[in-house]
Amino acid sequence: MRRCHHALSSIIGCLLIFKMVKWASAFQYKLHLDSNGRYLFEWSVDYQKNTVNVQITAKVTQDIWFAVGFSDYGSVTSADLVVFWTDGHGNHHFVDGYTNDHGIILPDDQQDYFLTSVAADHGAVVLDFYRRFNTCDEQDYTLDNGTTHVIFFESVYGNELPFGHVVSSLGHAVKRVQLLKPELPIPVLPNDTWMFEVRASEILIPSVETTYWWHTTILPHIPTNHHIVKVRQQCKPPPS
């Protein structure tokens, strides 16, 4: 892990004061990072520029700082993060950070997340930013078309910087998603398209990294050639 040689004040030189305006923008995909719906992660992919554009909507009060980013298998160590907080003067701070092998959050020497807008209103903060797939920074997570583990942390801002905290003791969550989705057009289905539903009842999907299930069923009699044009899964939560 590379050490941070810059003075912290120079890193926090990316202190930002913006006019509080939320710009209208369209994102292709979205994901709630927590079960309460307080953190919404939306993104779109630009393959011409090799960048991911992200919008985070966090329903938090001004005394909360949070970090969102990526890590191998959702680990709290060696994670690549963006850190956001609002100081006692109402100024917003947005810093590219990471966690070391001990799970301590630190500012990154090389700032590779670029904030384009920030808005705060009615108990929510909205951040728009982008980053490249590969930043050539050893502290950053390289994005690819496989499974990406998106993580977030939050804590109370008590007039001290978020850096130096051991994040394993903070409230956090992990979501798995394919961040770099292929650019495929949405097909227009023919009028005679019909759907056949296959249910595997009374199966509990375990909370492990990857699980494979096989279930056989008999299709209805189809006298002529047909084509499968779409497959999608449907999972129901277990009974409480």
Phi, psi and chi 1 to 4 in degrees:
 res  aa     phi    psi   chi1   chi2   chi3   chi4
   1 MET       -  135.2  -59.6  -70.9  -75.2      -
   2 ARG   -79.0  139.4 -170.6  178.8   65.3 -113.6
   3 ARG   -83.0  158.2  -65.6 -169.4  177.6 -177.0
   4 CYS   -93.1  109.7 -161.6      -      -      -
   5 HIS   -94.0  -21.8  -60.0  -65.5      -      -
   6 HIS   -72.0  148.1  -68.0  175.2      -      -
   7 ALA   -64.2  143.7      -      -      -      -
   8 LEU   -60.7  -32.2 -166.9   57.6      -      -
   9 SER   -65.3  -30.1   57.9      -      -      -
  10 SER   -73.8  -33.7   66.0      -      -      -
  11 ILE   -65.5  -43.6  -67.0  -68.4      -      -
  12 ILE   -74.4    5.7  -49.2  -55.3      -      -
  13 GLY   -63.4   -9.9      -      -      -      -
  14 CYS   -89.7   30.0   74.7      -      -      -
  15 LEU   -58.7  133.3  165.8  107.3      -      -
  16 LEU  -129.0  132.3  -59.2  159.5      -      -
  17 ILE  -121.5  114.1  -56.0  174.5      -      -
  18 PHE  -119.4  151.9  -73.0   91.9      -      -
  19 LYS   -66.6  133.1 -176.0  178.2  179.4 -178.6
  20 MET   -79.5   79.8  -62.4  -54.7  163.9      -
  21 VAL  -128.6  129.4  176.4      -      -      -
  22 LYS   -94.4  115.0 -179.3  178.6  178.6 -179.2
  23 TRP   -81.1  140.5  -61.1   98.4      -      -
  24 ALA   -70.1  130.4      -      -      -      -
  25 SER  -150.0  155.1   55.8      -      -      -
  26 ALA  -114.8  129.8      -      -      -      -
  27 PHE  -121.5  143.0  -68.1   85.6      -      -
  28 GLN   -74.1  -34.7  -64.5  168.0  -76.1      -
  29 TYR  -133.7  157.6  -44.3  105.3      -      -
  30 LYS  -148.2  156.9   64.0 -179.7  179.5  179.5
  31 LEU  -154.6  128.6  173.9   71.6      -      -
  32 HIS   -84.1  126.9  -80.3  100.7      -      -
  33 LEU   -84.0  -19.3  -60.4 -179.3      -      -
  34 ASP  -130.1  162.1   64.4  -41.8      -      -
  35 SER   -72.7  -17.1   58.5      -      -      -
  36 ASN   -92.7   -3.1  -62.8  -39.1      -      -
  37 GLY    73.1   23.3      -      -      -      -
  38 ARG   -84.9  -24.9  -66.3  173.9   53.0 -119.5
  39 TYR  -118.6  113.1  -74.8   87.1      -      -
  40 LEU  -108.7  123.7  177.4   62.1      -      -
  41 PHE  -109.5  113.1 -175.9   95.2      -      -
  42 GLU  -117.9  146.9  -61.5  178.1   85.1      -
  43 TRP  -154.7  160.3   77.3   98.5      -      -
  44 SER  -140.1  158.6   58.9      -      -      -
  45 VAL  -116.4  132.6 -177.4      -      -      -
  46 ASP  -114.1   99.4 -170.9  -28.1      -      -
  47 TYR   -76.7  -18.7  -77.1  100.4      -      -
  48 GLN   -72.2  -37.8  -68.2 -175.3  -23.2      -
  49 LYS   -98.4   -5.1  -63.2 -179.4  179.2  179.0
  50 ASN    56.4   46.4  -71.6  -31.2      -      -
  51 THR  -129.8  156.2   59.5      -      -      -
  52 VAL  -112.6  127.0  172.4      -      -      -
  53 ASN   -99.7  128.2  -55.8  -57.9      -      -
  54 VAL  -125.1  141.9  177.9      -      -      -
  55 GLN  -126.7  126.5 -178.3  177.5   89.2      -
  56 ILE  -113.7  124.1  -64.6  175.1      -      -
  57 THR  -109.2  115.1  -57.6      -      -      -
  58 ALA  -117.2  119.5      -      -      -      -
  59 LYS   -86.2   83.4  -63.0  178.2 -178.5  177.8
  60 VAL  -134.2  157.9  -64.5      -      -      -
  61 THR   -87.9  170.4   54.6      -      -      -
  62 GLN   -67.4  -18.3 -173.7  169.8  -49.9      -
  63 ASP   -88.7    9.7   61.7  -22.5      -      -
  64 ILE  -108.1  131.0  -62.6  -65.6      -      -
  65 TRP  -107.1  151.5   69.6  -95.4      -      -
  66 PHE  -145.3  160.9   61.7   87.4      -      -
  67 ALA  -136.9  137.8      -      -      -      -
  68 VAL  -131.3  138.7  177.4      -      -      -
  69 GLY  -177.1 -149.4      -      -      -      -
  70 PHE  -136.9  151.5  -41.5  102.8      -      -
  71 SER  -157.2  165.1   72.0      -      -      -
  72 ASP   -69.5  121.0  -69.6  -28.5      -      -
  73 TYR    58.4   23.6  -55.2  104.8      -      -
  74 GLY    74.6   18.9      -      -      -      -
  75 SER   -70.7  147.7  173.4      -      -      -
  76 VAL   -83.1   -8.5  -61.6      -      -      -
  77 THR   -99.7  152.8   59.7      -      -      -
  78 SER    51.7   42.8  -57.6      -      -      -
  79 ALA   -97.5  148.7      -      -      -      -
  80 ASP  -103.5  123.4  173.9   21.8      -      -
  81 LEU  -137.9  155.7  -55.2  164.1      -      -
  82 VAL  -109.8  136.1  -71.1      -      -      -
  83 VAL  -116.0  133.0 -172.5      -      -      -
  84 PHE  -132.2  137.6  178.5   84.1      -      -
  85 TRP  -155.0  163.6   74.7   95.9      -      -
  86 THR  -119.1  125.2  -56.6      -      -      -
  87 ASP   -81.5 -179.3   62.9   28.2      -      -
  88 GLY   -66.1  -14.8      -      -      -      -
  89 HIS   -95.2    3.2  -57.8  -72.7      -      -
  90 GLY    84.0   10.2      -      -      -      -
  91 ASN   -86.9  139.4  -61.0  -40.3      -      -
  92 HIS   -94.2  142.5  -58.1  -54.4      -      -
  93 HIS  -126.2  133.5  -58.6 -102.4      -      -
  94 PHE  -133.5  114.0  177.5   90.7      -      -
  95 VAL  -133.6  135.5  179.1      -      -      -
  96 ASP   -73.7  122.6  179.6   -5.3      -      -
  97 GLY  -135.2 -176.6      -      -      -      -
  98 TYR  -159.3  166.2   67.9   97.2      -      -
  99 THR  -111.1  144.0   58.2      -      -      -
 100 ASN   -87.4 -168.7   62.1   15.8      -      -
 101 ASP   -65.8  -17.2  -66.4  -22.9      -      -
 102 HIS   -98.5    3.9  -57.0  -71.3      -      -
 103 GLY    78.3   18.7      -      -      -      -
 104 ILE   -89.5  129.4  -61.5  174.0      -      -
 105 ILE   -84.4  132.5 -170.7  168.1      -      -
 106 LEU  -137.1  154.9  -61.1  167.3      -      -
 107 PRO   -76.4  144.8   27.1  -32.9      -      -
 108 ASP   -87.1  139.0 -163.0  -19.4      -      -
 109 ASP   -60.9  -38.5  -73.0  -16.0      -      -
 110 GLN  -103.8  113.4 -178.4  174.6  -46.7      -
 111 GLN   -88.4  109.9  -63.4  -70.5  -63.7      -
 112 ASP  -116.7    4.5  -65.0  -58.3      -      -
 113 TYR  -105.5  128.7  -70.7   80.3      -      -
 114 PHE  -116.7  112.0  -58.3   97.8      -      -
 115 LEU   -77.7  130.8 -172.1   66.2      -      -
 116 THR  -106.8  -26.1   55.9      -      -      -
 117 SER  -163.5  154.7   70.7      -      -      -
 118 VAL  -142.5  139.6   56.2      -      -      -
 119 ALA  -139.2  139.9      -      -      -      -
 120 ALA  -134.4  122.4      -      -      -      -
 121 ASP  -165.7  141.7 -166.0   14.9      -      -
 122 HIS    54.8   44.6  -57.5  -63.2      -      -
 123 GLY    73.1   23.2      -      -      -      -
 124 ALA  -141.6  150.3      -      -      -      -
 125 VAL  -119.5  133.8  174.2      -      -      -
 126 VAL  -120.3  120.8 -178.9      -      -      -
 127 LEU  -114.2  131.5  -53.9  176.2      -      -
 128 ASP  -114.8  126.1  -77.0   13.0      -      -
 129 PHE  -154.0  172.1   60.2   91.5      -      -
 130 TYR  -144.6  161.9   67.9   92.9      -      -
 131 ARG  -152.5  159.7   60.5  152.4  -73.0 -177.9
 132 ARG   -79.8  156.9  -64.4 -174.8   61.6   83.3
 133 PHE   -57.2  -48.0  -60.9  165.0      -      -
 134 ASN  -125.7  114.1 -172.5   -8.9      -      -
 135 THR   -93.5   -5.1   64.1      -      -      -
 136 CYS    58.9   31.3  -61.9      -      -      -
 137 ASP  -115.4  125.0 -179.7   -3.0      -      -
 138 GLU   -66.5  -15.9   64.5 -177.6   24.3      -
 139 GLN   -89.7   -8.2  -52.4  -62.1   -5.1      -
 140 ASP   -98.8  149.5  -71.8   -9.6      -      -
 141 TYR   -84.0  128.0 -176.6   92.9      -      -
 142 THR   -81.9  123.3  -60.1      -      -      -
 143 LEU   -84.4  136.9  -58.0  176.5      -      -
 144 ASP  -141.2 -173.2   56.5   31.1      -      -
 145 ASN   -89.9   12.1   58.8    2.0      -      -
 146 GLY   -88.3 -164.5      -      -      -      -
 147 THR   -74.4  129.6  -60.6      -      -      -
 148 THR  -111.5  133.6  -59.4      -      -      -
 149 HIS   -96.3  113.0  -66.8   75.0      -      -
 150 VAL   -96.5  127.7 -176.4      -      -      -
 151 ILE  -123.8  158.9   61.6  175.0      -      -
 152 PHE  -147.4  153.1   89.1   91.5      -      -
 153 PHE  -130.2  155.5  -51.3   96.3      -      -
 154 GLU  -149.2  152.4   69.4  172.1    4.4      -
 155 SER  -160.1  172.8 -174.5      -      -      -
 156 VAL   -84.9  133.3  175.8      -      -      -
 157 TYR   -86.6  112.9  173.8   69.5      -      -
 158 GLY  -110.6   48.9      -      -      -      -
 159 ASN    62.6   21.2  -68.1  -36.8      -      -
 160 GLU  -130.7  149.8   60.2  179.2   11.0      -
 161 LEU   -65.0  149.4  -62.0  177.9      -      -
 162 PRO   -64.6  -21.6  -19.6   31.6      -      -
 163 PHE   -73.1  144.9  -55.9  108.8      -      -
 164 GLY    99.6   -7.6      -      -      -      -
 165 HIS   -81.4  147.1  -71.1  -83.8      -      -
 166 VAL   -86.5  111.9  178.7      -      -      -
 167 VAL   -74.8  -16.4  -63.1      -      -      -
 168 SER   -63.5  -20.6   59.2      -      -      -
 169 SER   -90.4   -2.1   62.2      -      -      -
 170 LEU   -96.9  161.6  -55.1  179.2      -      -
 171 GLY   -66.0  128.0      -      -      -      -
 172 HIS  -152.9  165.8   66.9  -80.1      -      -
 173 ALA  -152.5  163.0      -      -      -      -
 174 VAL  -131.9  138.2  179.4      -      -      -
 175 LYS  -129.2  144.0  -68.9  -71.4 -175.2  178.3
 176 ARG  -106.8  134.7  -60.1  177.4  179.8   91.1
 177 VAL  -157.0  154.4   69.1      -      -      -
 178 GLN   -89.1  103.4 -176.0 -174.6   19.2      -
 179 LEU   -74.6  -45.1 -156.9   66.8      -      -
 180 LEU   -94.0   84.7  -57.7 -171.7      -      -
 181 LYS   -81.1  149.4  -64.1 -179.9 -179.1  -68.8
 182 PRO   -68.5  148.6   25.3  -34.5      -      -
 183 GLU   -83.5   84.8  -76.4 -171.2  -48.4      -
 184 LEU  -114.7  132.6  -62.3  176.4      -      -
 185 PRO   -67.7  147.6   25.5  -33.8      -      -
 186 ILE   -72.6  119.0  -60.6  175.7      -      -
 187 PRO   -72.8  149.6   27.8  -35.1      -      -
 188 VAL   -91.7  115.2  177.4      -      -      -
 189 LEU   -78.8  142.2  -58.2 -179.6      -      -
 190 PRO   -65.7  159.8   21.4  -31.5      -      -
 191 ASN   -65.2  -26.9  -65.5  -31.4      -      -
 192 ASP   -92.5   17.8   59.7  -11.2      -      -
 193 THR   -67.0  135.4  -60.3      -      -      -
 194 TRP  -130.9  157.1   58.1  -82.2      -      -
 195 MET  -114.1  137.0 -177.7  173.0   65.3      -
 196 PHE  -120.3  123.2  179.4   70.7      -      -
 197 GLU  -100.9  128.3 -171.3  174.4   86.0      -
 198 VAL  -111.3  122.3  178.1      -      -      -
 199 ARG  -114.0  132.7  -66.1 -169.7  178.5 -173.5
 200 ALA  -108.6   92.9      -      -      -      -
 201 SER   -80.8  156.1   59.1      -      -      -
 202 GLU    56.9   39.8  -61.0 -178.3    0.6      -
 203 ILE  -116.3  123.0  -70.1  179.3      -      -
 204 LEU   -97.7  119.7 -179.5   63.7      -      -
 205 ILE   -79.1  118.3  -58.9  175.6      -      -
 206 PRO   -72.0  154.7   24.8  -32.4      -      -
 207 SER   -88.1   67.4   56.2      -      -      -
 208 VAL  -120.6  176.1  -64.2      -      -      -
 209 GLU   -59.5  -54.7  175.4   63.3   18.7      -
 210 THR  -140.1  134.1  -57.9      -      -      -
 211 THR  -130.6  135.3  -58.5      -      -      -
 212 TYR  -117.3  131.2  -63.2   95.7      -      -
 213 TRP  -122.5  141.5  -75.5  102.5      -      -
 214 TRP  -116.6  132.1  -76.1  -95.1      -      -
 215 HIS  -140.5  126.8  178.0   78.5      -      -
 216 THR  -102.2  146.7   58.8      -      -      -
 217 THR  -148.7  164.6 -169.2      -      -      -
 218 ILE  -103.1  124.1  -61.5  176.7      -      -
 219 LEU   -76.6  154.3  -65.1  174.4      -      -
 220 PRO   -65.8  159.1   23.0  -33.2      -      -
 221 HIS   -65.3  125.9  176.8   65.5      -      -
 222 ILE  -123.0  106.7  -58.0  174.7      -      -
 223 PRO   -73.0  -23.1   26.0  -33.5      -      -
 224 THR  -122.2  171.1   58.7      -      -      -
 225 ASN   -67.8  134.1  -68.8  -23.8      -      -
 226 HIS  -130.1  164.2  -79.7   64.5      -      -
 227 HIS  -125.3  136.4  -59.6  -82.0      -      -
 228 ILE   -82.5  120.8  -62.9  176.1      -      -
 229 VAL  -106.8  -13.4  -65.3      -      -      -
 230 LYS  -162.1  139.8 -172.7  175.2 -177.8  179.2
 231 VAL  -130.3  133.8  177.2      -      -      -
 232 ARG  -144.0  152.7   65.9 -178.9 -177.8 -176.3
 233 GLN  -100.2  155.9   73.6  -80.5    1.6      -
 234 GLN  -139.8  113.5 -175.8  175.2    4.5      -
 235 CYS  -115.4  137.4  -61.4      -      -      -
 236 LYS  -107.9  141.6  -66.4 -176.9  177.7  179.7
 237 PRO   -65.9  150.4   24.8  -34.1      -      -
 238 PRO   -67.5  153.2   24.9  -33.7      -      -
 239 PRO   -63.8  142.9   21.6  -31.6      -      -
 240 SER   -78.0      -   56.5      -      -      -
